[in-house]
Amino acid sequence: MKQVLALCLFLCLTVSAQAQNWPSFRGPNASGVAEGKQAMPVKWDAAKSENVAWKTPIPGLSHASPVVWGDKVFVITAISSDAGNLTFKAKDRGIGLARDDVKHTWRMYCLDKRTGKILWERTAHEGVPRAKRHVKASQANSTPATDGQHVVALMGSEGLFAYDTHGKLLWKQDLGVLNPGLADDPSSEWGHSSSPIIYRGLVIVQADGHKQSFIAAYNVKDGKQVWRTERGELPTWSPPTLYEGKTRTELISNGGRFIRGYDPLTGKELWRFNDHDREVKMPAPVVGHDLIFITGGYPPGSPAYAFRPGANGDISLKEGQESNQFLAYRLDRGSSYTGTPLIYGDIMYICGDNGVLSAYQAKTGERIYQERLPSTFSASPVAADGKIYLASEDGEVFVVRAAPKYQLLGTSSMGEALMATPAISDGLLIVRGQNHVYGIAERAAAKSQR
């Protein structure tokens, strides 16, 4: 009990007006990196509550990650009215669909970052889902986004909802049916998962499904559509990412037909790169070292790309080319299938669904090492304090040292499947499991505050 009290005290002391925010999928601009001086945990025991600051049960099923602003954590979920017959297979490798033809309730929760206490919960929508899902997916896959005043959640085909941070519904938008699946099988619906982002007062959504394919921006204050650009893309699950350069900002979207850059304020396409109808694009683009990194596609291990910003028009490779003015390099193999890569320091880390962790020099693509973790992964890696956190479908979190030489620092079991990417804020690792959200913190840091 004393340890818990000390830990709560530590967390209270570290939360301030300058709290470390994690505003959208994988934190600031999908980087997956939290910079700061707080010590991060290496090992913990969820069953014994060792190094566990708090544990909060959340009903339903959702693979959306937590987001953080100040001392508040926001999560969403979809609750089936027939939970006893809910189909969910965390490690499924097939293409089977779940039967969700019963009433669901889509809900947002706000938690206190220091204690895990539920501050408020709101029901966004109730009804039978408008689209099917994969047996390892959920009806609430997209991570919310916040700018500290608004919290926006894309509840799949049920719509886009915006609340203030106190739980007041500000607006909602019906975006139609969002049903990505196998490109050549219209009956295949795996569940929308592309997460929204907020940029300069705009909520930007990428939605590539069977029925429609577009990228669009909505006013964060009232939900009115500002622009919409049709894409004509294969079904994708990837969220967009921003590259903010010295002369312009580019909105980067991953796609099977084309990888593209847009003007985020107008939706005008700036450039495109032909990826030759590569299906099942899931990872988000990431930026670092003045490069734009793109991975993903079927089969696993497809090419990965590093682009230079500033392009205009079609920058596709011509026959016989391996690179050009705007393609810095290409890795012929080793791309992640589901998880988004991590650029931490000078190294790019890619974790495959099968647990193969590869490290590359981010600027050149030279491989540094390749090791295998003993699990499978849907969540993306995140990092802080020189440590990389990888949450597995088997319910274990692996902690790897961020360094040119591979070193596994610790492995901790959560006791439930982990499909969502963790969040990090002020030394707190926030892990979203199948049934609970956890706050994990280094006990040594708590002792130092006594």
N, C-alpha and C positions, 0 to 999 in steps of 0.2 A: 504494500500500500504506500509506503514511503517513497518507493521508486516511482510509482505512478504520479504521486503528488509532485515530486521533484521534476519529473518530466513535463507535467502540465505547467509548472512554474517556468521552466525553461522555454516552453513554446510561447507562453504569454509574453515573456521578456523579449523574444526575438521578433514578434509581430509588431510592426511599427508603420508609420506613414509611408515608409519606403519599403514595404513588404515586397517580396519577390513574386511577381505575378506570372501565371502560366495560363495565358488567355484563350488558347485554342488547341487543336490537336498538336501534340508534341511541343507545346509551349510557344515562345516567341518565334513566329515565322516557320513553324514546324521544324525548328533546329534540333529539338530534343535535348538541348543543353541548358543547364541552369548554372550561371556563374555566381560565385559567392564564396565566403570564407567559412561557412558553417561546415562542421564535420558531418559526413554522411555515413549511415550505418553500413556495416559489412555483413553481419549476421544477426538474425533475430529468430525468435520462436513464437509463432502465432498461437500455438496451442497453450503455451505457458505465459503468454503476454510479455515475454522478454523483448525489450526494445520496441514494443508496440505501444504507441501513445494512446491510440483509440481504435475501436472496431465498431462499425455501424452497419446493421443489416439493412439491405435495400431489397424490396420485393421485386418480382418479375425477372426479366432477362434482358440484358443490354451489354453490348460490347463497346459502347461509347466511353471515351476516357474522361476522367475528371478534369475540370478547368478551375483555375484559382484566380481570385482577385482580392487583394488585401487579406482579410481574415475569413473569407468565405470560399467554400468549395461547392461547385455546382455539378450535379450528375443528372442523367435522365434514365428512364426505364420504360419498358412496355410490359404490362402485367396481363397475363392471360386469365380469363374467367374459368378456364379448365386446366389449371396449373398441374394437376396430377397426371394429365396426359400430354404435357408439353414435350415435344421432340427436340432434343439438343444433344449433339454428338461432337464434343470438343475436338477430337482427333480424326474426324472423318476426312477421308481423302477422295470421296466420290463426288457425284453431282446430284445426290438425292435431295428432294424438296420436303419441307415440313408441312404438316396440315395445320393451318392456323385459322380455320373457318369458324371461330368463335369470337365473342366479344373480347376486345383488349382495351386496356386503359393506359394511355401514354401520359407519363408524369415527370415533372422536374422536381428535384430536391435541392435545397440549399443547406449545407452543413457548416458548422463552426470549425474552422481549420485547427483551432487549438484543442478542441475536445471531441470533435466528431458528432456533437449534438445536432439533431435536425432542427434548423431554425424555421424553415417553412417548407411546405410541399404544395404543388399546384397540379391539378389535372388539366392537361392541354387538350386531350381528345379522347372520346370513347367510341368504339364501334368495331366491326369486323375489319381486319386489315384489307386494304385495297390491292395489295400485291403479296405474292408468296415470298418465301425465303429459303435459303439453303439450310440443311439440317445443322450446320455448325454456326450459322449466323443468328441474328435476332431481329426483332422488329424495331429496334432502336440502336442502330450501329453508328450513326454520325455523332461525332463529338461536338458539344455546344461551343459557342464563341462568346467572349465578353470584352467590352471596352471599359469596364468599371462602372458604367451607368446602365448598360443594356446587357441582357443575356439572351442570346438567340439560339434556338434549337431547331434543327431540321429533323422532324419525326417521320422521315421517309415519305411515303405517299399520303400521309395524313396531314402534311403541311409544314410550313415554316412559322414558328411562334417566337415572339419577342416579349420579354418581361423586363421590368426594372429589377434592381438587385434586392428589392424588398418583396418581390413576388407579385407585383401588379402586372396583369396582362396589358401590354401596350398595343399590339396588333398581331394579326395572323394572316398568312397568305396560302392559298391553295395552289400548289405548283403542278397539280395533275398527278398522274400515275408515274412513279419513278421505279422502274422494274428492270434493272440490268440483269443479264444472264448470259448463257452461251449465245454467241452472235448468230449462229445458224439455227437456233431453236427458240422461236418466240414463246414457247410454253415454259421455257427455263427462266425462272425468276429467283435470283439469289439474295435479294435484299439490297436496298440502297445503302451506301456507307460513306460517300464523299461528304466531308465535313465543311461547313461554311467558314469563312474568314471575314473579319471586319477591317476595312481600310478607309480612312478619311471619310467616315460617315456612311460608308456603303457596306451592306452585307452581300458578299459575293458567293454564289452557289454554282458549282459545276454538276450537271446532271446528264449522264449519258446512259440511256436505257433503250429498251426495244421501242417504246412508243414515242419517245422524243429524245433529242440530244441538243443541249444548249448550255451556255454559260451566261449568267445574268447577275445584275446588281440591283439591290433594293435599298431605299433610304432607311437607315437604321432607326430614325425617329418615328416614321409613320408606315413603313412597309411598302410604299409605292415603288413600282418598278422604275428604275432610272435608265437602264439599258438591258438589252438581251441580244445575244449573238448565237445564231444557229450554228451547229458544229458538224452535223452529219457523221458522227463518230460511231465506232463500235462501242458496245457497252463497256463502261469503265467504272471503277470504284475509287479512283484517286482524287484527293482534294487538291485544289490549286495552291500555289505558293507564290509569294512576292519576291522579286529581286529588286532591291532598292539601290540603284547606282547613283553616280555623281550627276549624270545628265538626264536620266529618266528612270522611271519605275516600270518593270515588266511583270505582268501577271502570267505565271508559267502554268501550263496545263499538260498533264500526261495523257496520251491517247494512243490507241492502237493503230489508227491510220496515220495520224500526225501528232508529233509533239509540237506545241505552239506557244508563242508569246503574244500577249494582248496588252493594250493600254487599259489599266484597271479603272480609269475614270470614264472611258467611253465605250469599251468593249471592242474597239477596232483591233483586228488581227495585225500584228506587227511582223511576225515571221512564223515559218513552219518547217518541220523536218519530217520526211517520210520514214515511218517505222514499219512499213510494208505489212499492214493489217495484222499486227501482233496482238492477239487476243488477251483478255483478262489482265488489264493494267490496274494495279491496286496501289503501289507505293506513291507517296507524295513526292514531288520534286523537292530537292534541298539545295541550298546555296552555301557557298563558302569559298574563300580564297579567290573571289571574283570569278567564280565558275558556277554553273548550274548543272546539277547532277540528276540524271533520270535513270530509273531502273524499272524492272517489272516486266510482266508478260509471260505467256505460256509458250513453251514449257519452262519450268523453273530452270534457272541458270542461263537465261537469255542474255543478250548483250546489255551492257551498261554504258551510258554516255556522259561525257563532261563537255558542256557547251560554254562558249564565251558569250557574254551579253552584248547587246547593241546591234543585233542583226535586223535586217529588213528583207521581206520577201521569202522566197523558197531557198533554204540553205541545205537541201537534201544532198547526199553524196551522189556524185556522178559515177558511172561505171568505172571500176578500177581504183576509185579513191578510198583511202582509209581515214582521211581527215580533210578539213578545209579551214577557211579563215575563222569559222565560228564553231567548228567541232574540234575541241582541243585534243581529245582522244576517245577511243572506244575500247571497252573490254569485251572481247568476243564471247566470254562466258563469265559466270559468277554473279549475275544479277539476282537480287532477291525477288521472290514471287509475291509475298504478301507484305512483309515488313519494309518500312522506310529506312534507308541507310542513315548512318550517323557520321557527321563530320565533326571531329573533336580534336582540336589542335591541328596538327599537320596530317592526321590519319583519317581515312574513310573506313568505317566498319560496316560490313554487310553481313547480316545474319539470315541464312536461308531458313525456310520452313522446316527443313530436316535437321537443324541445329548446327550446320556448318558455319562457323564464324570466320570471316576473312577480313584481313586488314590490308589496306593499300595506301601508298603515298597519294594523298588527295590531289596534289598538283600534277602528278605524272601518270598515275594509274599503276605504278610498280607494286607488285604484291609483296607484302612484308611477311605475313604468315597466314596459315589456314589451320584451324583446329575444329574439333567437333564437340558440341555440348550434348549431354545425354538426354535430349528431349526434343519436342517439336514446338514450333513457334508461329503464332499469328500476330502477337503484339510486336511493336517496334522497340529497338533499344533507346534508352535515354541515359544521360550522363551528368555527373556533377562531382566535384571534389576528387578528380582523377580516377573516378570509378564509373564503369558502364553497367547498367542494370538491364537484364534481359528476363522478361516474365514469360513463362512457358505454359503451354496448354495442359501440362501435367500438374500445374499448380506450384511450381518452384520458381524462385527468383535467383538467377545466377549473377554474381557480382564479379566482374573481370577488371583487372587493372588496365587503365588507358595508357598504353605504352607500346613501343615497337616489339617488345617480347611478350608473348602470351603468358598470363598468370591468372588463374582462377582464385579469387580471394575468399569467396564464400558461396554457400548454397543454402537457401532457407525455404522451407515448405509452408505454403499458405493453407493447404488442406482443401483447396477448391480450384477449379479451372480458372486460368488467367488468360483472357482473350483480349482485354483492353490494354492499351499502352499506359504505363504509369505516368503520374505527374510529379514534379519536384517543386518545392517552395520553402525557402528559409530552412534548409536542412531537413525537411520533412519529405519522405518518399510516400506518395499517396498511391496505393495499389487498389485497383478495382477488380474484385474477384467475381465469381458467378453469383454469390449471395451476399457479399459484404464489401464495404469500402474500408480500407485500413490506413491509418497514419503510422508510419514507421520512422523512428528517430534514434539517433545514437545516444545511448544511456550515458556514456562518458561525458557528453556535452551537458547533460542535465546535472551530473555531479559537480561539474565545474561552476555551476551557478549557485551552489549551496553556500 
